[in-house]
Amino acid sequence: MAALTGRDSPTVPGSPAIVTPADPARMASLLQNFSQVNVRVTSAATKANRTKPVRIVAVSKYKPVSDIIALHAPSVARLPNAHLHFGENYLQELIDKSRILPPGIRWHFIGALQSNKCVSLARDVRSLWAVESVDSEKKASLLSKGWSERPPENIGFEEFGDKKLRVYVQVNTSGEESKSGVEPSEAVNLCRFIMEKCPDLKLMGLMTIGSIARSKATTPDNKNEDFILLRETRDKVAKELGFDNPEDLELSMGMSEDFEGAVACGSDEVRVGTTIFGDRPHKSQAKVV
């Protein structure tokens, strides 16, 4: 099985410029899992009379680069097209992976944001496509600052680039203290701040991580209250900020437990990890390479 080298696998200081794909059995398992998720997402969208494709973000937290290559590189993965969108929760892991893996990957940061890491996140992650967990004006300002300082080599392939960093405002729809995100009533103000005060950011939409109990009870027919609230909040934001069509602002909601129900409620993007990659190792056991 060929490794990826040279232009497809850029040199990282201290790391070999070679990415070896997963072994055949692991690759077959990943491809089957991803194909099944894709079928389920497409089916849920069809049943809900959705015409716009739903984006699948493969959450690769704690998974090695060989797993990601199995889905991203068509010549290796034997997929009709490369899967582009991958999500990570931790800054250093994302920086390491973005420097090792091909620049065509579109990285999403989906973890809890820390103010002291926002500038580095926006500046130092190559091919960063979106930050999905913006929950304060301070963090939005720091992301905008970091994006303005971004060196050319971190932009990735030109056709995937954008002059602004895409961001989603995270909304705490469940009211749980353990969850990050602004209160639904505060979403309009934060969205307005991003649009008016952060010249290097593009507001893509709203994101939520709902309660576990509601997630487990979600089916395409049993609507999740968190998803309904996020959709209502999005509609209010769109109206207050003068969007002609609320759907111009995306909804990012739904994970492994409940993504079909999220699609039925109008999600434009689902973030699926364990259903594709399997159970995650403990952080201490995780390896990038």
C-alpha positions in Angstrom: 0.0 0.0 0.0 1.6 3.2 -1.1 2.4 6.0 1.3 1.7 9.6 0.6 4.9 11.7 0.1 6.2 14.9 -1.2 3.7 17.6 -2.1 0.8 15.6 -0.8 2.4 15.1 2.6 4.3 18.2 3.6 7.4 18.1 5.8 6.9 18.9 9.5 9.9 19.7 11.7 10.6 16.6 13.7 8.2 14.4 11.7 8.8 12.3 8.6 7.1 13.6 5.4 5.3 10.3 4.9 1.8 9.3 5.8 1.1 5.6 5.7 -2.6 4.7 5.3 -4.4 2.4 7.6 -3.9 -1.4 7.1 -6.4 -3.0 4.7 -8.7 -4.3 7.4 -8.9 -1.0 9.2 -9.4 0.8 5.9 -12.3 -1.5 4.9 -14.0 -0.9 8.2 -13.6 2.9 8.0 -14.9 3.0 4.4 -17.9 0.8 5.3 -18.7 3.0 8.4 -18.5 6.2 6.4 -20.6 4.8 3.6 -23.3 3.8 6.0 -23.3 7.2 7.7 -23.6 8.9 4.2 -26.5 6.6 3.3 -28.3 7.4 6.5 -27.7 11.2 6.2 -29.0 11.1 2.6 -32.0 9.0 3.5 -32.9 11.4 6.4 -32.6 14.4 4.1 -34.8 12.8 1.5 -37.5 11.9 4.0 -37.4 15.5 5.2 -37.7 16.9 1.6 -34.3 18.5 1.9 -32.7 19.5 -1.4 -29.4 21.0 -0.1 -26.7 18.4 0.6 -25.9 17.9 4.3 -22.2 18.3 5.2 -20.7 15.5 7.1 -17.8 16.5 9.4 -15.8 13.4 10.3 -14.7 14.0 13.9 -11.2 12.5 14.1 -10.3 13.5 17.6 -7.6 11.2 19.1 -7.5 9.2 15.8 -4.2 8.8 13.8 -3.5 10.5 10.5 -3.7 7.1 8.8 -7.4 6.9 9.6 -8.0 10.4 8.1 -6.0 9.5 4.9 -8.2 6.4 4.5 -11.2 8.7 3.9 -9.5 11.7 2.4 -7.3 10.3 -0.4 -9.4 8.8 -3.2 -6.5 6.8 -4.7 -6.0 5.2 -1.3 -9.6 5.1 0.0 -11.2 4.0 -3.3 -14.0 6.6 -2.7 -15.6 8.4 -5.7 -14.4 11.7 -4.2 -12.1 12.7 -1.4 -13.8 13.4 1.9 -12.8 16.9 2.8 -14.3 17.9 6.1 -12.7 16.7 9.4 -13.3 18.0 12.9 -10.9 18.3 15.9 -11.3 19.3 19.5 -7.8 20.2 20.6 -5.6 22.9 19.3 -2.2 21.2 19.4 -3.5 18.0 17.9 -5.2 20.0 15.1 -2.0 22.0 14.4 0.1 18.7 14.2 -2.4 17.0 11.9 -2.9 20.0 9.6 0.9 20.2 9.1 1.3 16.5 8.3 -1.8 15.9 6.2 -2.5 17.2 2.7 -3.6 20.9 2.5 -6.8 20.0 0.7 -8.5 18.9 4.0 -10.9 21.4 5.3 -10.5 21.5 9.1 -13.2 22.4 11.6 -12.4 23.3 15.2 -15.3 22.0 17.2 -13.9 22.0 20.8 -14.3 24.4 23.6 -12.5 27.6 22.8 -10.0 29.1 25.3 -9.3 32.8 24.8 -5.5 32.4 25.2 -5.5 29.9 22.2 -7.8 31.8 19.8 -5.0 33.7 18.0 -2.9 30.6 17.5 -5.9 28.6 16.3 -6.8 31.1 13.6 -3.2 31.8 12.6 -1.3 28.5 12.9 -3.7 25.8 11.6 -3.2 25.1 8.0 -6.4 24.8 5.9 -8.6 25.9 8.8 -12.1 26.0 7.2 -14.3 26.9 10.2 -14.4 27.4 14.0 -17.7 26.2 15.3 -17.6 27.1 19.0 -17.5 30.9 19.3 -19.3 32.0 22.4 -18.0 35.4 23.3 -17.1 38.7 21.8 -13.6 38.5 23.1 -12.9 35.1 21.5 -14.4 36.4 18.2 -12.1 39.4 18.3 -9.0 37.2 19.0 -9.9 34.9 16.1 -10.2 37.8 13.8 -6.8 39.1 14.9 -5.2 35.7 14.4 -6.7 35.3 10.9 -5.3 38.7 9.9 -1.8 37.5 11.0 -2.1 34.2 9.0 1.0 33.4 6.9 0.4 32.4 3.2 1.6 28.8 3.8 -1.3 28.1 6.1 -4.0 28.9 3.6 -4.0 25.5 1.9 -5.0 25.0 -1.7 -6.1 28.3 -3.3 -9.4 27.0 -4.4 -10.3 26.0 -0.9 -9.3 29.3 0.6 -11.4 32.2 1.7 -10.6 35.8 2.6 -12.5 35.4 5.9 -12.5 32.7 8.6 -15.9 31.0 8.8 -17.3 30.9 12.3 -20.4 29.5 14.0 -21.9 30.9 17.2 -22.3 28.1 19.8 -25.7 28.3 21.6 -26.4 26.5 24.9 -29.8 25.1 24.0 -30.0 22.7 27.0 -29.3 25.2 29.8 -26.8 22.8 31.3 -23.9 24.6 33.2 -21.5 22.0 31.8 -22.2 23.1 28.2 -20.4 26.0 26.5 -22.3 28.5 24.4 -24.3 31.7 24.7 -27.9 31.7 26.0 -30.3 31.7 23.1 -31.4 35.3 24.0 -27.8 36.4 23.6 -27.2 34.9 20.2 -28.4 38.0 18.2 -25.9 40.3 20.0 -22.9 38.1 19.4 -23.8 37.5 15.8 -24.2 41.2 15.3 -20.8 41.8 16.9 -19.1 39.3 14.5 -20.7 40.8 11.5 -20.0 44.4 12.4 -16.8 44.3 14.5 -14.8 41.3 13.2 -13.7 42.1 9.6 -11.8 38.9 9.2 -14.7 36.6 10.2 -17.6 35.3 8.2 -20.7 34.3 10.2 -21.7 30.9 8.9 -24.5 30.1 11.3 -25.2 28.6 14.7 -24.1 25.4 16.5 -25.2 23.4 19.5 -24.3 20.4 21.5 -27.5 19.3 23.1 -28.2 17.3 26.3 -27.2 13.6 26.3 -30.7 12.5 27.4 -32.4 14.3 24.6 -29.8 13.1 22.2 -30.5 9.4 23.1 -34.2 9.9 22.8 -34.0 11.5 19.4 -35.4 9.8 16.3 -36.5 11.3 12.9 -40.0 11.2 14.4 -39.2 12.2 18.0 -38.0 15.8 17.6 -35.1 17.0 19.8 -36.0 20.1 21.8 -32.4 21.4 21.5 -32.5 21.2 17.7 -35.9 22.9 17.6 -34.6 25.7 19.9 -31.5 26.2 17.7 -33.6 26.5 14.6 -35.9 29.0 16.3 -32.8 31.0 17.5 -31.3 31.0 14.0 -34.6 32.3 12.6 -34.7 35.1 15.1 -31.0 36.0 14.4 -31.7 36.1 10.7 -34.7 38.3 11.1 -33.0 40.7 13.5 -29.9 41.0 11.3 -31.7 41.5 8.1 -31.2 38.2 6.3 -33.7 37.7 3.5 -33.7 33.9 4.0 -33.0 32.4 7.4 -31.5 29.4 5.7 -28.6 31.6 4.6 -27.4 31.0 8.1 -26.5 27.3 8.7 -27.4 25.0 11.5 -24.6 22.7 12.8 -26.2 20.2 15.0 -26.3 16.4 15.4 -23.7 13.9 16.3 -23.3 10.1 16.3 -26.3 9.5 18.5 -28.8 11.8 16.8 -27.6 13.0 13.4 -30.7 11.6 11.5 -33.0 13.5 13.9 -30.9 16.6 13.4 -31.2 16.4 9.6 -34.9 16.0 10.0 -35.0 19.3 12.0 -33.0 21.2 9.3 -29.4 20.7 10.2 -27.0 21.7 7.4 -24.1 19.9 9.0 -23.6 16.9 11.2 -20.5 16.1 13.3 -20.0 12.3 13.4 -17.1 10.7 15.2 -17.4 7.3 16.8 -19.9 6.0 14.3 -17.2 6.4 11.6 -14.0 5.9 13.6 -15.1 3.7 16.5 -14.4 4.2 20.2 -11.7 6.7 21.0 -8.6 5.8 23.0 -7.8 7.6 26.2 -6.1 10.9 25.6 -2.9 9.5 27.1 -2.9 6.6 24.5 -3.8 8.7 21.5 -1.1 9.2 18.8 -1.2 11.5 15.8 1.1 9.2 13.7 
